[in-house]
Amino acid sequence: MKDLMNLKTGWNIYKLILIITLAAFVLFGCGGSGDSNTENSTYRVHDAIDLDALIGVNTVYGDLVIESSNLNNLNALESLETIRGSLWISDTNLTSLKGLDNLTTVGKDLYIQRNDNLTSLESLRNLRSVANQVFIQSNKLIENFAGLESLSSINELYIGLNDSLVNFTGLENLHSVQSFFTIQNNYSLTSLDGLEGLTKIRYLSLSGNGVLTSIESLKNISSIDGSLTISENDSLTTLEGLESLASIKEGSLNITDNSALISLACLKNLSTIGRSLIISSNSSLTELGLEGLNSVGNLIVPANVAHYQFQISNNNDLCTSQAEDLKFQIHDAGGFGPSYLFCEKTVSDNKPDC
């Protein structure tokens, strides 16, 4: 608050009085407990005055939105432990999140996005719970997730357009992503190192990570409840790391447009796909290796909702005979579900018999 004493203009003094009045009435309530009683509301931080109004606050009951390029630090938040709503940190010039060192709980979503100078998440090391979505996007300098070691379960996780991201170090204790886990367009990402503890996931999408060469850190995933999508990862040559995957229970397997992918042999233990199988436009693919697959499309859902596909197409180096053999392998095992009775099973535009 000392900085605020230096305000020289009447307007700034007026603004200060207004902010303090609002803080006393709205944030702290009548009890003066150090809690924010603004349930279901949003408190926006545009400048240091807005931020300083939160000095001493332990709990914010609504959303906290920090979206200012004029902040040097978040030191005023050093007492903050709980946000009952969502936390947004967007479009700032912050280099670190120092000041959030005591934050343990976010009751809804955590958004960290478009912070061009942010290099570290280490000040979030005490964050143990985010109830809904963690969304980390377009932070140019973040190289890993050191600081998120206390997170063991997340409902939904989106990681996209972080230009310097190399791996997932910092998420070693993450065991479960209950809904969607999307890793998209991270142009320096070479591996998924740090995700070795992940055992439970519903939907996983890996797409547009141009220098990703290894997904070996997914080695402890034995089943996916929803779908698995691997697309447009131009440096990925194998699916090493998916050897333990035995079932995709309720969704589809989509492997498309991975120009360097040579083999799917690491999916040898995959036996069940609940809906569709789509393997398309992987120009270097020569080996399917799905010898354990015996059931596709046995998930029973209303006919007007389900859209099933068995498609192996436009894989220029994959022998057509391999694709046909896989189709007959599943057919002979009685593995095409009832939804496939009227569904076209497409094998096309692969390499002629060889």
C-alpha positions as CSV (number, residue, x, y, z in Angstrom):
1,M,0.0,0.0,0.0
2,K,3.0,2.3,0.4
3,D,3.1,2.9,-3.3
4,L,-0.5,4.1,-3.2
5,M,0.6,6.9,-0.7
6,N,2.6,8.4,-3.5
7,L,-0.4,9.1,-5.7
8,K,-0.4,12.8,-6.6
9,T,-3.5,13.6,-8.6
10,G,-6.9,14.1,-7.3
11,W,-8.2,11.5,-9.7
12,N,-5.9,8.8,-8.4
13,I,-6.8,9.7,-4.8
14,Y,-10.5,9.5,-5.7
15,K,-9.9,6.1,-7.4
16,L,-8.0,4.9,-4.4
17,I,-10.8,5.8,-2.0
18,L,-13.3,4.2,-4.3
19,I,-11.3,1.0,-4.6
20,I,-10.8,0.8,-0.8
21,T,-14.5,1.4,-0.2
22,L,-15.4,-1.3,-2.7
23,A,-12.9,-3.7,-1.3
24,A,-14.2,-3.2,2.2
25,F,-17.9,-3.5,1.2
26,V,-17.6,-6.2,-1.5
27,L,-14.5,-8.2,-0.9
28,F,-14.2,-8.3,2.8
29,G,-17.8,-8.0,3.8
30,C,-19.0,-6.8,7.2
31,G,-17.0,-9.3,9.2
32,G,-13.5,-8.2,8.1
33,S,-12.4,-11.8,8.0
34,G,-9.9,-11.5,5.1
35,D,-12.3,-13.4,2.8
36,S,-14.0,-12.2,-0.3
37,N,-17.7,-12.6,-0.1
38,T,-18.3,-12.1,-3.8
39,E,-19.7,-15.5,-4.6
40,N,-20.6,-15.9,-8.3
41,S,-19.1,-12.6,-9.2
42,T,-15.8,-11.6,-10.9
43,Y,-13.1,-9.4,-9.5
44,R,-10.9,-8.0,-12.3
45,V,-7.4,-6.7,-11.8
46,H,-6.4,-4.1,-14.3
47,D,-3.7,-2.3,-12.4
48,A,-1.7,-2.2,-9.1
49,I,-4.5,-0.4,-7.3
50,D,-6.9,-3.3,-8.1
51,L,-4.3,-5.8,-7.0
52,D,-3.5,-4.0,-3.8
53,A,-7.2,-4.2,-2.8
54,L,-6.6,-7.9,-2.3
55,I,-3.8,-7.6,0.2
56,G,-4.6,-9.9,3.2
57,V,-7.4,-11.8,1.4
58,N,-7.3,-15.5,2.0
59,T,-10.4,-16.6,0.0
60,V,-12.0,-15.2,-3.2
61,Y,-15.5,-16.7,-3.6
62,G,-16.0,-15.7,-7.2
63,D,-13.7,-15.5,-10.2
64,L,-10.4,-13.7,-10.1
65,V,-9.3,-12.2,-13.5
66,I,-5.8,-10.8,-13.8
67,E,-5.4,-9.2,-17.3
68,S,-3.1,-6.3,-17.2
69,S,0.2,-5.5,-18.9
70,N,1.0,-3.0,-16.2
71,L,1.8,-5.4,-13.4
72,N,5.3,-6.3,-12.3
73,N,4.4,-9.0,-9.8
74,L,1.5,-10.6,-7.9
75,N,3.1,-10.0,-4.4
76,A,-0.2,-8.5,-3.1
77,L,-1.7,-12.0,-3.3
78,E,0.7,-13.7,-0.9
79,S,-2.1,-14.4,1.6
80,L,-4.4,-16.0,-1.0
81,E,-5.1,-19.6,-0.4
82,T,-8.5,-20.4,-2.1
83,I,-10.4,-19.2,-5.1
84,R,-13.9,-20.7,-5.2
85,G,-14.4,-19.6,-8.8
86,S,-11.9,-19.5,-11.7
87,L,-8.5,-17.9,-11.9
88,W,-7.6,-16.2,-15.2
89,I,-4.1,-14.9,-15.8
90,S,-4.1,-13.4,-19.3
91,D,-2.2,-10.9,-21.5
92,T,0.2,-9.9,-18.8
93,N,4.0,-9.1,-18.8
94,L,4.7,-11.1,-15.7
95,T,7.8,-13.2,-15.7
96,S,6.7,-15.4,-12.8
97,L,3.6,-16.0,-10.7
98,K,5.4,-15.0,-7.5
99,G,2.7,-14.0,-5.0
100,L,0.6,-17.1,-5.6
101,D,2.9,-19.3,-3.5
102,N,0.2,-20.1,-0.9
103,L,-2.6,-20.8,-3.3
104,T,-3.9,-24.4,-2.8
105,T,-7.4,-24.5,-4.3
106,V,-9.2,-23.3,-7.5
107,G,-12.8,-24.2,-7.4
108,K,-13.5,-24.0,-11.1
109,D,-11.1,-23.3,-13.9
110,L,-7.4,-22.2,-14.2
111,Y,-6.6,-20.2,-17.3
112,I,-3.0,-19.1,-18.0
113,Q,-2.8,-17.7,-21.5
114,R,-1.0,-15.2,-23.7
115,N,1.6,-14.2,-21.2
116,D,4.6,-13.6,-23.5
117,N,7.2,-13.0,-20.7
118,L,6.1,-15.8,-18.3
119,T,8.9,-18.3,-17.9
120,S,7.9,-20.3,-14.9
121,L,4.9,-21.8,-13.0
122,E,7.0,-22.6,-9.9
123,S,5.0,-20.3,-7.6
124,L,2.0,-22.7,-8.0
125,R,3.9,-25.5,-6.2
126,N,1.2,-25.6,-3.4
127,L,-1.7,-25.8,-5.8
128,R,-3.3,-29.1,-5.0
129,S,-6.8,-28.9,-6.6
130,V,-8.4,-27.4,-9.7
131,A,-11.9,-28.7,-9.9
132,N,-12.6,-28.3,-13.6
133,Q,-10.3,-27.2,-16.5
134,V,-6.6,-26.3,-16.6
135,F,-6.0,-24.3,-19.7
136,I,-2.4,-23.3,-20.6
137,Q,-2.1,-21.7,-24.0
138,S,0.1,-19.2,-25.9
139,N,2.7,-18.6,-23.3
140,K,5.8,-18.2,-25.4
141,L,8.6,-18.9,-22.9
142,I,7.3,-21.7,-20.7
143,E,9.5,-24.8,-21.2
144,N,7.8,-27.2,-18.8
145,F,5.4,-27.4,-15.9
146,A,7.7,-27.3,-12.9
147,G,5.5,-26.0,-10.1
148,L,2.5,-28.2,-10.7
149,E,3.9,-31.2,-8.8
150,S,1.0,-31.1,-6.3
151,L,-1.7,-31.8,-8.9
152,S,-2.7,-35.5,-9.0
153,S,-6.0,-35.3,-10.7
154,I,-7.5,-32.8,-13.2
155,N,-10.9,-32.9,-14.9
156,E,-9.8,-31.4,-18.2
157,L,-6.4,-30.3,-19.4
158,Y,-5.6,-28.3,-22.5
159,I,-2.0,-27.5,-23.5
160,G,-1.6,-25.6,-26.7
161,L,0.5,-23.1,-28.6
162,N,3.2,-22.8,-26.0
163,D,6.1,-22.1,-28.4
164,S,9.0,-23.1,-26.0
165,L,7.4,-26.1,-24.3
166,V,9.8,-29.1,-24.5
167,N,8.2,-31.6,-22.1
168,F,5.8,-32.1,-19.2
169,T,8.3,-32.1,-16.4
170,G,6.4,-31.0,-13.3
171,L,3.4,-33.2,-13.8
172,E,5.0,-36.4,-12.6
173,N,2.3,-36.8,-9.9
174,L,-0.6,-36.4,-12.3
175,H,-2.4,-39.8,-12.3
176,S,-5.8,-38.9,-13.8
177,V,-7.4,-36.7,-16.4
178,Q,-11.1,-37.3,-16.1
179,S,-12.3,-35.8,-19.4
180,F,-10.4,-34.2,-22.3
181,F,-6.6,-34.1,-22.4
182,T,-5.5,-32.0,-25.5
183,I,-1.9,-31.4,-26.5
184,Q,-2.0,-29.3,-29.6
185,N,0.4,-27.1,-31.7
186,N,3.3,-26.9,-29.3
187,Y,6.0,-26.4,-31.8
188,S,9.1,-27.2,-29.6
189,L,7.6,-30.2,-27.8
190,T,9.8,-33.3,-28.3
191,S,8.5,-35.7,-25.7
192,L,5.8,-36.3,-23.1
193,D,8.4,-36.8,-20.3
194,G,6.7,-36.0,-17.0
195,L,3.5,-37.9,-17.8
196,E,4.8,-41.3,-16.6
197,G,2.4,-41.3,-13.7
198,L,-0.7,-40.9,-15.8
199,T,-2.9,-44.1,-15.6
200,K,-6.4,-42.9,-16.2
201,I,-7.7,-40.8,-19.0
202,R,-11.0,-40.4,-21.0
203,Y,-10.1,-38.5,-24.2
204,L,-6.5,-38.0,-25.4
205,S,-5.7,-35.8,-28.4
206,L,-2.2,-35.3,-29.7
207,S,-2.1,-33.0,-32.8
208,G,0.1,-30.5,-34.6
209,N,3.1,-31.0,-32.4
210,G,5.6,-30.9,-35.3
211,V,8.8,-32.0,-33.5
212,L,7.3,-34.6,-31.2
213,T,9.4,-37.7,-31.5
214,S,8.4,-39.7,-28.4
215,I,5.2,-40.6,-26.5
216,E,6.9,-43.3,-24.5
217,S,5.8,-41.6,-21.2
218,L,2.3,-42.9,-21.9
219,K,3.5,-46.4,-21.0
220,N,1.2,-46.8,-17.9
221,I,-2.1,-46.2,-19.7
222,S,-3.9,-49.6,-20.2
223,S,-7.3,-48.2,-21.3
224,I,-8.9,-45.1,-22.6
225,D,-12.6,-44.6,-21.8
226,G,-13.3,-42.3,-24.7
227,S,-11.2,-41.7,-27.8
228,L,-7.5,-41.5,-28.8
229,T,-6.5,-39.1,-31.6
230,I,-3.0,-38.8,-33.0
231,S,-2.7,-36.4,-35.9
232,E,-0.3,-34.1,-37.7
233,N,2.7,-34.9,-35.6
234,D,5.2,-34.8,-38.4
235,S,8.2,-36.2,-36.6
236,L,6.6,-39.1,-34.8
237,T,7.8,-42.4,-36.3
238,T,6.4,-45.0,-33.8
239,L,3.8,-45.2,-31.1
240,E,6.2,-46.6,-28.6
241,G,4.7,-46.1,-25.2
242,L,1.2,-47.5,-26.1
243,E,2.2,-51.1,-25.7
244,S,0.0,-51.4,-22.5
245,L,-3.1,-50.0,-24.2
246,A,-5.7,-52.8,-24.4
247,S,-9.0,-51.0,-24.9
248,I,-10.6,-47.8,-26.2
249,K,-13.9,-48.4,-24.5
250,E,-16.5,-45.9,-25.7
251,G,-14.8,-43.9,-28.5
252,S,-12.6,-44.1,-31.5
253,L,-9.0,-44.5,-32.6
254,N,-8.0,-41.8,-35.1
255,I,-4.5,-41.9,-36.5
256,T,-4.2,-39.4,-39.4
257,D,-1.7,-37.2,-41.2
258,N,1.4,-38.2,-39.3
259,S,3.8,-38.0,-42.2
260,A,6.8,-39.8,-40.5
261,L,4.8,-42.6,-38.8
262,I,6.2,-46.0,-40.0
263,S,4.5,-48.5,-37.8
264,L,1.6,-49.2,-35.4
265,A,3.2,-52.3,-34.0
266,C,3.2,-50.8,-30.5
267,L,-0.6,-51.2,-30.5
268,K,-0.3,-55.0,-30.6
269,N,-2.2,-55.4,-27.3
270,L,-5.1,-53.3,-28.3
271,S,-8.1,-55.6,-28.5
272,T,-11.2,-53.4,-28.4
273,I,-12.4,-50.1,-29.9
274,G,-15.8,-49.0,-28.9
275,R,-16.7,-47.0,-32.0
276,S,-14.6,-46.2,-35.1
277,L,-11.1,-47.1,-36.4
278,I,-9.7,-44.5,-38.8
279,I,-6.1,-44.7,-40.1
280,S,-5.6,-42.3,-42.9
281,S,-3.0,-40.2,-44.8
282,N,0.0,-41.4,-42.9
283,S,2.3,-41.3,-45.9
284,S,5.2,-43.3,-44.4
285,L,3.2,-46.0,-42.7
286,T,4.3,-49.6,-43.7
287,E,3.1,-51.7,-40.8
288,L,-0.3,-51.9,-39.1
289,G,0.6,-54.4,-36.4
290,L,-2.9,-54.5,-34.9
291,E,-2.9,-58.3,-34.6
292,G,-4.7,-58.3,-31.2
293,L,-7.6,-56.2,-32.4
294,N,-10.8,-58.3,-32.5
295,S,-13.6,-55.9,-31.6
296,V,-14.6,-52.6,-33.3
297,G,-18.0,-50.9,-32.8
298,N,-19.6,-53.0,-30.2
299,L,-20.7,-50.0,-28.2
300,I,-24.5,-49.8,-28.3
301,V,-25.8,-46.3,-28.7
302,P,-28.9,-45.0,-30.5
303,A,-28.7,-45.4,-34.2
304,N,-29.3,-41.7,-34.9
305,V,-26.4,-40.7,-32.7
306,A,-23.7,-43.1,-33.6
307,H,-21.6,-42.7,-36.7
308,Y,-19.2,-45.5,-37.1
309,Q,-16.3,-45.9,-39.5
310,F,-13.7,-48.5,-40.3
311,Q,-11.4,-46.6,-42.6
312,I,-7.8,-47.4,-43.7
313,S,-7.0,-45.1,-46.6
314,N,-4.5,-42.8,-48.3
315,N,-1.5,-44.4,-46.5
316,N,0.8,-44.4,-49.6
317,D,3.4,-47.0,-48.3
318,L,0.9,-49.4,-46.6
319,C,0.2,-52.5,-48.5
320,T,-3.5,-52.9,-49.2
321,S,-3.3,-56.5,-48.2
322,Q,-2.4,-55.6,-44.6
323,A,-5.5,-53.4,-44.4
324,E,-7.7,-56.1,-45.9
325,D,-6.2,-58.7,-43.6
326,L,-7.1,-56.6,-40.6
327,K,-10.7,-56.2,-41.8
328,F,-11.1,-59.9,-42.2
329,Q,-9.3,-60.6,-38.8
330,I,-11.9,-58.5,-37.0
331,H,-14.8,-60.0,-39.1
332,D,-13.7,-63.6,-38.5
333,A,-13.6,-62.9,-34.7
334,G,-17.1,-61.6,-34.9
335,G,-15.8,-58.3,-33.7
336,F,-17.7,-55.9,-35.9
337,G,-20.6,-54.7,-33.7
338,P,-24.2,-54.5,-34.9
339,S,-23.8,-50.8,-35.9
340,Y,-21.5,-52.0,-38.6
341,L,-24.1,-54.1,-40.4
342,F,-24.9,-51.1,-42.6
343,C,-21.6,-49.3,-42.3
344,E,-19.2,-49.3,-45.2
345,K,-15.8,-50.6,-44.2
346,T,-13.4,-48.6,-46.3
347,V,-10.0,-49.8,-47.5
348,S,-8.8,-47.5,-50.2
349,D,-5.9,-45.6,-51.8
350,N,-3.2,-47.5,-50.0
351,K,-0.2,-49.1,-51.7
352,P,-1.2,-51.8,-54.3
353,D,-0.6,-55.4,-53.2
354,C,3.0,-55.9,-52.5
